[in-house]
Amino acid sequence: MTTRGHYGATWIEEPLAMEFARWLSPEFSDWCNERIKELGTKGYVTLVPAKREHRNSFSEAVGNFPVPQNFEEALMLAADQARKIREDEPKVTFYEEYVEERDHFKSSRIADELEISTVQLHRFLAENNIIKFEGYRWVVHTPYQALQCDVPYMWEKQDGKIYPTGSVKRWTQAGREYIIEMWREQHPELYSKKR
């Protein structure tokens, strides 16, 4: 509703305002509720910046990221982010060494990442017709051969020259990601508890 004139104003009815606030943000809705209660009890409203509670999950931080309103809030936000970066640094370093900087992976490493045994991983891959046991070893079926690569065994002679002496199959980055994604799709109950 709008009133025109020198002291004109625009307002909306409380029920509509609350629904609009809830649609915008739960925090904004809470803030509005507090201001309305204050207006009803005191007859006036104080506009003190509300203290923001710490967000625990990544989705909350991304979905409703706090925008600093002044320099002090910006400094506090920067300090919180710096603390979080320091906390996560060992995890990032581990991930980079364990995954990002590698070109190939043994089945046992993928099994460790999934928190299962290598035997369970091979059984799972065999049940999904990705590998088969042939000639005393696991072999990838033809449609999935791109998920593996040959890694040469190297031998260094006394004169310092290095020679390949054979090779072994290892999973590629794409193979690792494919296996992990397929495992998690077929075992969602193992991951819903951890979240």
N, C-alpha and C positions, 0 to 999 in steps of 0.2 A: 504494500500500500504506500502511496506517496501523498504528502501534503505539500502543496505549493505555497510560495510566498517567501517573505523575508526569513521566517523561522521554519522553513520547510524541512521535511525529513522523509526518509524512506525506511520502512520496516516491514517485517513479515511476522506472521503469527508464530507463537512459540512452538507448537507441534511441527510446523513446516520447517522452522529454523533448526530444530533438533535433528530432524531427518536429514536435512541438508548437511549439517555438521557431521553426523555419523557417516554420511556418504563420503565426505571429504577426508576424515581421519578420526579414528577412535580417540586420539589424544586431544584433538580439537573439540570433539564432542564432550569429553570430560571437562575441559577448560570452560566451555560454554555453560555446562551444568553448574559448575562452581560459581561462575559469575552471576548466573540467574538466581541461585540461592543467596548469594551475597547481596544482590540488589533487593531481593525480597526481605531479607532480615535487617540489613543496615540502611537500605534506602539509597545507597550509592555503591559504586564498583571501584576497586583499586586495581590498577593494571600493572602488577608486578610480574616479571617474566617467571613462568613456571619452571621448576627444576626438571630437567629431563632425566628419566630413568635410563640406566644402562641397558642396551639391547643385547640379548644373548645370541640370537641366531642371525645367520648371514642374510636370510630372506627378509627379516625385519629391517636390517640395516639398509638393504638395497631398496626395499619396497617403500620405506617411510624414512628416508635419510634426513637427519636433522640439518636444517640450514641455519648457520650461525647468524644471529641478529646484531651482534656487535663484536668488537675486537676481542673482548675477554672470552666470549663463547667460542670464537674461532680458535683462540689459543688453547682452550680446554679441549676442543675437538681434535686439534692437531696433536696434543699431548696424548689423548686417548688412542688415536690412530698409531702414533709412534710406539706406545706401549704394546698395542696389539701386534704390530709388525715385529717387535722384539720377541714377543711370546711365540709367534708363528715361525720365526726364523729357523729353528731346528727342523720343523716339519717341512719347510720349503727346501732346505738343504738336503734332507733325506730324500724327498721326492725327486729333486733334480738328479742326485747321484743314482738313485734306485731306478728311475724311469726315464726322465727326459734325456739324459746324456748317453743312453744305451741304444744300440742299434738292434740288439737281439736279446732274447730271454730264454732261460731254461724253463722247462715245465715246472720244476720245483720252485722257482722264483714266483711264477704266476700263482701256483698253489699256495705259497706262503702269503701272498697278497690277499687271496680269497679266504685265508685261514682254514684251509683244508689240506689233506695229504696229497702227495703226488699221485698215489694210487686212486684216490677219489677223483682227482682231476682227469686222469686217463680214462677211468670208467665212464665219467660224465661225457667226455669227448667221444668215446666209442659209442655210447648210447645215442648220441646225436649224429652219428655217422660222419664224424670229421676225421677220426683216425681208426686204424685197425691194427691188430697185433699180427705181424708177419715177419718171419725169419728172425725170431727172438728179439724183435724190437717193435716199437710203435711207428707206424707209417701213416702219413696224411693221405686221405683220399684225393684223387686228382682235382676235383673242383675247388679244393681248399689249399692247394700247393702254394698259392701266392701268400698264404699266411705264414710261411716259413722261409728261411734263407739258409744257405750253406755257410758255415763258419769254419775256416781252415785251421787245422792244427799246424803250428809252426815249430820248427826245430832249428836251433842255432848251433852251427858247427864251431869247432875250436878257433877257426880263423875269423869268426865274427859274422860270417854270412848266414842268412836266415832262409830256410827252405820250407815250403809246405809239405807236410807228410800225410795229409789226409784231410777229411772234413767231417763235420757233424751238423745235423739239422738243428736249428733253433727257431723260436717264434719271433716274428718281426714285431715292430710297434703295433702295426695294424692287427696282427694276429693276437697279440696280448689284449688289445682293446676289444676285439671281437669276442674272445673267450670270456673276458670279465663281464661284458654286457650281456652275453647269452646266459651266463651263470646267474647274474642278478635278476634277469627277467624270469628265470625258471625257479628262483628261490627268493622271492620277495619277503617272505616271512623272516628270513635271517637278517634283513636290513631294516625292516620297519621297527624292530625293537631298539636298534641303536640310535635312532633319530630322536 
